[in-house]
């Protein structure tokens, strides 16, 4: 039994980052299936400071994304459209449509694809590296570092060693005037049209939740009007 256990541990540690990502992606429904999905409409709520606000996200897969959040009667809008982006956020001084550039635009672009950066890292030119193993809430995980091609941003993904589900990701981004370590936890996986989605996500900074996201409904291959992405 001891020898067998040692063999299992050795086999697990010998896996490459690419092999782990392939198993994770296959478990979620497969990269081809994600890429063949044409559109998506997602509705739910964003939680900020213990308040829930209605959210609607509409996607033309790989091309465009629009997210609308109703915050106390005012609309916060993020849009990516085939290489350009804009936003309206009255709470951040952007009361009219304001262009988005740099890292923020890259974030918007990633949100316009149903397959995330990790699933499709090869086609997008990102680099990955296996950092060994970690722990998320007592669950053993593989730690995979992804460095984006566009701006060199580093995100570390934590994938369960037992069932290859994504449990957490972490990255550094600006927060209240300084760089902070953001941790995003993924849960409540549901199968929709043969694809798996994490319906609930919790984002923390220094162990304190700063934002929550929950999708009540995800619809795939539904009509999405391209006019909503125009500035």
C-alpha positions in Angstrom: 0.0 0.0 0.0 2.8 2.4 0.8 4.5 1.7 -2.5 1.3 2.2 -4.4 0.6 5.5 -2.6 4.1 6.7 -3.4 3.5 5.8 -7.1 0.2 7.8 -7.2 1.9 10.9 -5.7 4.7 10.6 -8.1 2.3 10.3 -11.1 0.4 13.4 -10.0 3.5 15.5 -9.6 4.8 14.4 -13.0 1.9 16.0 -14.8 2.7 19.1 -16.9 0.8 22.4 -16.8 -0.6 21.7 -20.2 -1.9 18.2 -19.2 -3.6 19.7 -16.1 -5.2 22.5 -18.2 -6.4 20.0 -20.8 -8.1 17.9 -18.1 -9.7 21.0 -16.5 -10.9 22.2 -19.9 -12.3 18.8 -20.9 -14.1 18.5 -17.6 -15.8 21.9 -18.2 -17.1 20.7 -21.6 -14.1 21.1 -23.9 -12.5 24.1 -25.7 -14.1 23.3 -29.0 -17.6 23.3 -27.5 -17.0 26.7 -25.7 -15.6 28.2 -28.9 -18.5 27.0 -31.1 -21.1 28.6 -28.8 -22.1 31.8 -30.6 -23.8 34.0 -27.9 -24.6 34.0 -24.2 -26.9 36.0 -21.9 -26.3 35.9 -18.2 -28.5 37.4 -15.5 -27.9 37.6 -11.8 -26.7 39.9 -9.0 -23.5 41.6 -8.0 -23.0 42.0 -4.2 -21.2 45.1 -3.0 -21.1 46.1 0.7 -23.7 43.6 1.5 -26.1 45.0 -1.1 -27.3 43.1 -4.2 -27.6 44.8 -7.5 -29.2 43.3 -10.7 -26.7 42.3 -13.4 -27.1 41.4 -17.1 -24.2 40.3 -19.3 -24.6 39.7 -23.0 -21.8 38.2 -25.2 -21.1 37.6 -28.8 -18.5 34.9 -28.3 -15.0 36.1 -29.1 -16.2 39.5 -30.4 -18.2 41.6 -28.0 -19.4 41.9 -24.4 -21.7 44.2 -22.5 -22.4 44.1 -18.8 -25.1 46.3 -17.2 -25.4 46.7 -13.4 -28.3 48.7 -11.9 -26.8 50.4 -8.8 -29.6 52.3 -7.0 -31.2 53.5 -10.2 -28.0 54.4 -12.1 -26.5 52.2 -14.7 -22.9 50.9 -14.6 -22.0 49.7 -18.1 -18.9 47.9 -19.4 -18.5 47.2 -23.1 -16.0 45.5 -25.4 -16.6 45.5 -29.1 -14.1 43.9 -31.5 -10.9 45.6 -30.3 -12.3 48.7 -28.5 -14.0 49.2 -25.2 -16.0 51.8 -23.3 -17.7 52.2 -19.9 -20.2 54.4 -18.0 -19.7 54.5 -14.3 -21.2 57.5 -12.5 -19.7 56.4 -9.2 -16.2 56.6 -10.7 -16.6 59.9 -12.5 -17.5 58.4 -15.9 -21.0 59.8 -16.4 -20.9 59.4 -20.2 -19.4 56.7 -22.4 -15.6 56.8 -21.7 -13.0 54.9 -23.7 -11.2 52.0 -22.0 -7.6 51.2 -22.8 -4.6 49.2 -21.5 -5.0 46.5 -18.9 -8.7 47.3 -18.4 -9.4 46.8 -22.1 -7.6 43.5 -22.0 -9.8 42.5 -19.1 -12.9 43.4 -21.1 -11.6 41.5 -24.1 -11.1 38.3 -22.0 -14.7 38.6 -20.7 -16.0 38.6 -24.3 -15.0 35.0 -24.7 -16.8 32.1 -22.9 -13.5 30.1 -22.7 -11.3 31.8 -20.2 -7.6 32.7 -20.6 -6.4 29.4 -19.0 -8.5 27.2 -21.3 -7.4 29.0 -24.5 -3.9 30.1 -23.4 -2.2 28.6 -26.5 -4.3 30.3 -29.1 -4.0 33.6 -27.2 -0.3 33.4 -26.9 -0.2 33.4 -23.1 2.5 31.5 -21.1 1.8 29.0 -18.4 4.0 27.4 -15.7 3.2 24.7 -13.1 4.2 26.1 -9.7 3.6 22.9 -7.7 0.7 22.3 -5.4 -1.3 24.4 -3.0 -4.3 24.3 -0.7 -7.7 25.9 -1.0 -10.0 25.4 2.0 -8.4 22.0 2.7 -8.5 20.8 -0.9 -5.2 20.0 -2.6 -4.7 21.9 -5.8 -2.3 22.3 -8.7 -1.0 25.9 -8.9 -0.6 27.2 -12.5 0.8 30.6 -13.3 -0.4 32.3 -16.4 1.3 35.3 -17.9 -0.8 37.2 -20.5 0.7 38.1 -23.8 -0.7 41.6 -24.0 0.5 43.2 -20.7 2.4 40.5 -18.8 -0.2 40.3 -16.0 0.3 37.2 -13.9 -2.7 35.2 -12.6 -2.3 32.0 -10.5 -5.0 29.4 -10.9 -5.7 26.7 -8.3 -7.1 23.5 -9.8 -8.2 20.5 -7.7 -5.9 17.5 -7.9 -8.8 15.2 -7.5 -11.4 16.3 -10.0 -9.6 19.1 -11.9 -12.1 21.8 -11.2 -11.0 25.5 -10.8 -11.4 26.5 -7.2 -9.5 29.8 -7.0 -7.5 32.4 -9.0 -5.4 35.3 -7.7 -3.9 38.3 -9.4 -2.6 41.8 -8.5 -4.6 44.8 -9.6 -5.1 48.4 -8.5 -7.5 48.9 -5.5 -8.1 52.1 -3.6 -5.0 53.8 -5.0 -2.6 50.9 -4.6 -1.9 47.4 -5.9 -3.6 44.7 -4.0 -3.8 40.9 -4.2 -7.3 39.8 -5.4 -8.5 36.2 -4.8 -11.5 34.9 -6.7 -13.2 31.8 -5.5 -15.4 29.7 -7.8 -18.3 27.5 -6.7 -21.8 26.3 -7.6 -20.9 24.6 -10.9 -23.9 23.9 -13.2 -24.2 22.3 -16.6 -25.8 24.4 -19.3 -26.0 23.2 -22.8 -23.3 20.6 -22.2 -20.9 23.3 -20.7 -20.1 23.8 -17.1 -20.2 27.3 -15.5 -19.3 28.5 -12.0 -22.5 30.3 -11.1 -21.1 31.9 -7.9 -17.9 33.8 -7.5 -16.5 35.6 -4.5 -13.7 38.1 -4.7 -11.5 38.9 -1.7 -8.7 41.4 -0.9 -6.6 40.5 2.2 -9.2 38.0 3.3 -12.1 40.4 3.1 -14.8 40.0 0.5 -15.1 43.1 -1.7 -17.4 41.7 -4.4 -19.7 38.8 -5.0 -21.3 37.6 -8.2 -24.1 35.1 -8.7 -25.7 34.1 -11.9 -29.4 33.0 -11.6 -29.6 32.1 -15.3 -27.3 31.5 -18.3 -28.7 31.2 -21.8 -26.6 30.1 -24.7 -27.0 30.6 -28.5 -29.7 33.2 -28.0 -30.3 36.4 -30.1 -28.1 39.3 -29.1 -28.5 42.7 -30.8 -25.1 43.9 -32.0 -26.4 47.5 -31.7 -26.0 47.4 -27.9 -22.2 47.4 -28.2 -22.0 50.7 -30.1 -20.7 53.6 -28.1 
